[in-house]
Amino acid sequence: MKKEKLQFSVIGYGRFGKLWAEILSEHGNVFAFDKNKTRQTKKIHFVDLEEALKKDVIFLCIPISQMETFLKKNKSKFSKYSTVIDTASVKELPLKWMDRNIPNIPHIGLHPLFGPDSYGKNQINLIIISAAKKYPLLIKKWQKILEDWHFFTRIVSASAHDRSIVFSQGVTHFVGNIIKKMAITKIETPTLGYNMLRSVEKFCENDTHQLFRDILLYNQHSGKMFKSFLKATHDVSSFVRKENVDYNTPFSIGVMGAKGSFSHEAANQWLNKKHIKKGKIKYLVTAKKVFEALDFGKIQMGVLPIQNAVGGIINETILGLAKYECKIKEYFPFVVNQCLIKHKNFRGKKPKEIHSHPQALKQCKGYLKKYFPNVPLIEENDTALSARYLAKNKFGKDVFVIAPETSAKLDGLKLVDKNIQDLRYNITDFVIVSKD
């Protein structure tokens, strides 16, 4: 008796979905759903979503940014006899979303390490398999199926996958997109290194901005990669910058913040990168005080934030640059991770108020609206100073502040939550200013 073919469905008929549907058509009957595609082909049958979610194996080939909403909206439409498999480039969150929304339907995560531009029948096409906690036996079953289909496989936990892929795939996409952005024209001296760079650019040329954003925004380990990438580019570019200050003699640096502030951390980072040991940091809290100290010769350099990816332009710095006579010597990026902090003796469930610098409140606007919608937000001059005041009971013990984790450690406070900013890559650009 002839064995009946499996029925596969592919949800999302984009560039990868189309490729995957073609591959599946060699092993079973393929049905596809895509809100923008309805035309039948010889191998692929387009159906409505309700029918697609009743097939034997359902492959989710939709953008990661849409997956959680899709699962929430359609969780009751999945057949209990189906197996659901996501094919995203990130594994921890998709598996977590499936665990939460379709816990009683077998599910697993795959990451095919190839795409429309790199797949070939006679090549080494590797697929990573990551198991859901509730369905560990599925990995062996699908490893055998995929190897029968002539794929190479590797079983990797979701967290190990995401920690690794953020450097292998993430850095590649960063470099490729940077080369694309530079728009290098054809040159007469094509070195081997140049050709290698162009091959990285070509690797990324058909990927959308959404894919690039999604593989980073939804990978919980991407912050570390992003920070190290920015640090490395800044360090390398600093090799060729002309220095006109003698850093071998003692000098003072004024920062727009109290001890433990992000400006303090940024100044320390800058000093360490420059290998400067004789710079003494003065905590001047406001931009106005930094510019005044610079004007009167009380400090030789100032470190000030100038713009943030979420909060936008820092008006205090811009107004000071317009008013005072000074020069911007250098720009550098700094990753800001905001923390919600409480008094060590706080025993309640909800704070009376939340205090912080206006920029910090802007950067955490979505988080605060979601978790503390009715709690008054009070603007302060500085994040670290807010933490200091909380520790000294100037606000009372029933108040929370938003400040750096360093402030909590310095002032004996407790963390409520970490990395609460709305944007994972919460970059603040800092400037180094001087009189000369």
N, C-alpha and C positions, 0 to 999 in steps of 0.2 A: 504494500500500500504506500502510495506516494505521500511523503510528509508535507503537510500544508505549510506554505511560506509564511514567515512572520510578517506582521503588518507594522511598519514604522511610520511615525509622523514626525515631521520637522516643523517646529514652531519658529518662524522667522526665516525668511528666504532672502537674506542679504548675501553678501559675497561668500561668507563661509557656509551659511545655510544651504546655498545652491550647490557648492562643492560637496558638502556632506550628504545631501540628498542624492546626488549622482553616485557617490560611493555606496550608499545604502541600497540603491536600486539593483546592485549586483547580488544582493543577499536577501531581498524580500520585496514586498510591495510597499511603495513609498507614497505617503500622503503629506501634503504640505499646507500650512496656513500662514498667510502673511496679509496684513491689512491692505497692502498695496499691490498684491499679485493675485490674479484670478485665472490666468490663461493656462490651460492644460498643456502638457508636453507628452511625448511618447512614454516617458518613464515616470513622470511625476504627476500625481493627481491632486489638484487643488480642491480643498474642502473647507467647510466652515469650521470655526474653532471648536464647537461642541463635538463634531465628529472627530476632529483631530485628537481631542483629549480622551478618546475612547480606544485608541489603538494599543497594540501589545507593548510597544516601546515608544516613549515620547521623548524626543530630543529637544531641549530648549536651546535654540540658537539665537536668542534675543540679546540685546545689549544688557550688560550687567546693571546699568542704571535703571532699567525697566523691570528687572526680574522680580524684585520683592513685591512691587505693586501688582504685577501680573499674577503671581502666586496667591496673593491675598484676594484679588478680585475673582479668580477662577478656581479656587481650591475645591469647591463643591462639585465642579464639572469633571474632575479627573475620574477615570474608571478605577475602581479598587483592584482590578486585575492587571493594571498597567505597571510598567516600570518607568520611572521618570529619570532622565539623565541630562544634566546641564553640561554645556561645552565651553563655559566661560574661561577666560585667562586667569581668573582668580577663583580660589576654591573655598576658602573659609566661609565667606558670607553667603554664597549660593547654597551651600550645604546647611548652613544655619537657618536660612529662610525656608528651605524645604523641610527641615526637621520641625519647624514651627508651624508651617501651613499645611503640609501634607504628611503628617507623622505616620499615618497608617498605610501609606502607599510606598512600596519599595523605591528607593532613590539612591543615586550615586553621582559622583562628579568625575568628568573626564576633561582633560586639557590636551587636545591634539596640538602637538608642537609643529604644526605646519598650517599653511593656508593656501588660497588659490594660486599664489605666486611661487610657492615652494613645494607643493605636493607633486609627487611622481610615483607611478606604480612600481618602478624598479629602484626606488630610493629607500633610504632608511626613514620611514615615517613613524615617529615615536609618539605614543599617546601616554600621558600620565593618568593614573587611576587613583582617585581619593575616595575613601569609604565614608559613608555616614555612620554615626555611632550605633544606630539602631539596626543597620543592615550590613554588618562587616563581611558576611559570606558572599555578598554580591561582587566583591572585588575579584575573587577567584573565578567566579562564573564568567564575568565580563573580560577578564584577562584571557581566558581560554577562547571566548568568542572572537575577540579582537585579533588574537594570534592566529586563529583559523582563517581570519580575513587577511592575513599576511601583514599585520601591523606589528611593530615592536612595542612592547609595553614596559612600564615601570610603575610599581605601586609606591606611592609617596603619600604621607599624611597631608591633610589640607594645610595645616600650619607650616610644615616643612616646605611644602610646595610654594606657598605665598612668600615665605622668607627668602627662598632661592630665586624665584621668578622675577621678583622686584629688581634684582640686580642684573640678571641675564637679559630679560626682555625689556625691563624698564629703562636701563641705561642705554640699550641699543636704540630704543625709540627716542630717547632724549637726544642722543648724538645725531641720529638720522633727521629728526625734525629741526635741529639747529643748522645742519648743513643745508636743508631745504630752505630755511628762513634766510640764510646768507645768500642764496640764489647765485652761486658761483657759476660764472659763464665758462665756456670752453677755453682751456688754457693751452699754451704752447709747451709747457714743461710738465707733462703728466707723470709724476713720480709714482712709485709703487704705493707709497702711503696715501697719496691723493686718490689713486684708483680704488684703494680699499675703503676710503671714506665715502667715495661716490657709490660704492656697492652697498654700504650701510644706508645711504640716502635712498637708493633704489629699493631696498628692502622695505622701507617705510612709505614709499611714494603713494601707494594705493590705500593706505590706512587712513581712516577718517579722524578728525580731531576728537570726535566723541569716543572712538576706541582708545586713543591715546590717553584721554582724560580718565576714562572708566577704569583702565587697567591700573591706574595709579590711585585714583580717588577711592576705589573700593578694595584696595589691598591695604590691610591694616598695618603692614610693615613698610609701606612706601615712604613714610616720613623720615625714617633713618637713611634710606637711599637718597632721598631728595636733599636732605641736609648735607650728606657727605659729598654729593655731586656739586652743590653750590660752593661748599668749602674748598673742594679741590680746584674748581675753575677759578675761584678768587685767589687761591694760593699761587696757582700757575701764572695767572695774569699779573700778580704782584711782582714777579721776577723782573719784569721789564718796565715797571713804573719808575719814574725818576723821583728820587727822594731829595728834598731840599731842607730837611730838618736833621740836626745832629741828635740822634737818639742815644748817643753814648753819654750825654750829660743829663743830669736830673731835670725833669720838667713835669708840669702838672697838667692833668687832663680833667676837664669838668664834664660831668654827665648830667643829662636831663632825667634825674631820678634819684631816689634814695638808695641806700645800700641794699642789695638784693633785687633791685629793679632789673628790667630787661636791658635798660641802657647801661647799667653796671655790668651785666653779663656780656653785652655786646662789646663794651670797652675792653673787658678782659680778653675776649676772643680776639679782638684786633691786636692787642699787645702781644698775645701769645703767637699769633700768626707772623708778626713782625719780629718775633724774638727780642722784644724790647723789655728790659728789666728795670729801667730807671724811670718809668712813667708812673707817677703817683696819681691815683684817682681821687677827685673831690666830688662829693655828692651834692649837687646844687638844686635838685628837684625840678625846677622849671626851666623852660627854654630861655626866658627873660634873664634869669640869673646866670645862665651859662654865657649868653652874649655879653652881659654887663661885665662879668669876670674876665672875659676875653678882651673886652674893650679897655679895661683898666690894668691889664697885664697881670692879673692874679692867676691866670692859667695861660698855658701856651697853646692848648688845643681843646676843642670841644667835640663831644660825641652826642649827636642828636638824631632821633628818628625823623624821617621826612615823609614817608608814606607807607601805608599798610595795604595788603591785598584786599582786605575786607573793609576796614575803616576809612580807607582813602588817605587824602593829604592830611598831614599833621599841621594844622593852621599855626600853632605856636612857633614852629620851626620856620615856616615860610615867612611869617610876619617879621621874625627876627632877622632872617637873611636880607629882607628888604630894608630894614631899619638900620642895622649895624654894618659897619665896614669890616668885612672879613671875606675869606676865600674858602671855597669848598675844595679840599685837597683830595678827597677820595669818597667814593660810594662803596658800600658793601651790604650784602643781604644777611639777614639774621632770622632764623626760624623761631617764632614766638609761640610757646605753648602755654595757654592760659589755664589757671587752676582755680577751682572754687575752694575757699578756705574758711574754716570756722575756729572759734575759740576752743581751747582744749577742754573747757568746762561746759560747753554747750550740750544740753540734754534734750532739746526739743526736736521736732520733725521739720519745721519750716522757719526760716529766719524772718525777723521783723522787717529788715531792709537788706539790700545788697549794695556795698560801696565799692567804687573803683574809679580809675581814670576814664574819661569819656570814650577814649579809643578802645579800651578793654571792653567796655559795655557794648560798643558797636560791634566789636569782633565776635561777641558771644550772644548777639541779639536773638538768633533763632533758638539757641539752647535755653536762654532765660525765658523766652515766650512759651516754650514747651513745658519746662519743669517748674517755673516760678512765675506764672502769668500775672498774678495779683500782688506780687511783692514789689514795693517801691525801689527804684534804682537811684542811688545817690552818687553824684559825680564828686570825685576828689582830685587833688592835684597830681597824685602819683599812685601807682599800684602798690609798690613796696611800702610807701608811707601809710597807705590804707591798712596794710597788714600790721605795721608797727603800732598804729593807733588802736587796732583791735586787740593786740597783745597787751597794751597798756590800759585797756578798759575804757578808752575814750568814746567808743561807740556803744558800750554795753556788751554783754556776752551773747545776746540773742541776734547778732548781726553776722552776715557772711561778707567776705570780700573776694574780689577777683584779683589775683596777683601771681607772680612766679612761684614755682615750687621752692626756689631758694629762699624766698621770704618766709615761707612756712617753717623751714628748717631753722633759719636765723632767729625767728621770734617765738619758737615753741608753740606753733599753731598746728592744727590738724587738717589734712586734706579731706575734702568732701568728694571731689571729682577732679580728674586730670584731663588735659587736652579738650577743654569745653568750647574752644573757638569753633565757629561755624565752618571754617575752611580748614581742611587737613593741612594744606601747605600754607600756613599762616605766616607769610613772609613780610617782614618789615625791613624796608631799606633805610640804612643809617648813613649819615654823612659825617666826615671828619672835617672840622673847620679850623682855620687858624688866621692870624692877622697878616702873615706875609704872603 
